């Protein structure tokens, strides 16, 4: 659905996301993209099987946001959510004629 959003390591709250982005190797980026793509494929599959994509989206978002909060705190979790929404908005804008 978009670019990889890189995460600072737990306990590195002082690290800016830009600095965290620069530390990733090409292998790290490929690994994160594969994880993202596989998780999205699994969620799409469950949404189809359950015939309730909204419920699957809420469950996945809840899991992700709660995990991000516990790993990185409120500011990082909220920032991540904002970047995801911005990415979705850009993708929507680019797909319109």
N, C-alpha and C positions, 0 to 999 in steps of 0.2 A: 504494500500500500504506500510505501514511501521510503525515505532514507532511513538509515540506521541512526537511532538516537543513542548515543553512548552514555553509559552510566559511570559516575565516579565510584570508586571502591568504598565499602562501608567504613565509616569513621573518617572520611576525608572531606568533611563538610566545607573546609576552606578551599578546596580545589574547585576551580571554575570548570564548567562543562567544556569550555573551549580547550583548556589544558588537558582535560580528560580525553577529548577527541584526538588530540595530537599524539597521545601515547599508544593508540591502537595500531597494531600491525595489520597488514592486509589479511593475514590469517585470522586475526581476531574479528575483523569486519566480516569476513566470509562466514565465520562460525556464528556470529550474531545474526547475520542475514538468514542463514539456514534455520536457526532456532525460530526466528520470527516467522519465516515462511511456513515451517512445519506446524507451529502453534496455530497460525491462521488457517491452515488447511484442516487441522483437527477440529477447530471451532466451527468452520464451515460445514464439515461433515456432521458434527453433533447437531448443529442448527437444522440441517436437512433431515436428519433422522427424527429429531424431536418435533420438527415442523413448528419451531418457535424461535426464530432468530433473535427476537428481542430479548427473551428470557436468557438465552445463551450469552448475548452481548452484556446484559446486566451482570450475570454471574461472573463472566470473565473480567469485566471492568472492576467489579467489587474485589475479586481475588487479587488482581494486579495492583490496584490502588492501596489495598490494605497491606500487601507485601511490601510495596515501595515505601509506604509510610514507616513500617517497622524497620526496614533496612536503611533508609536515608532521611527520614523525617518529613514533616508536613510540607516545607517549602519545596524540597526536591520532588515530592510526589505531585504537588499541585503544578509545578513547573513542567513536569513530564506530561501531565494531562493537557496543559495548555499547548505544548508543542505538538502533541498528537492531534488535537483539534485544528491547529493551524495547518498541519500537513494535510488533513482531510479537506479543509477548505480550499487549499491551493490545488489539490487534485481535482476537486469539483469544478473550480474555476477553469482549470486547463482542459477539462473534458467537455466544457460547453462550447458550442459553435460561436 
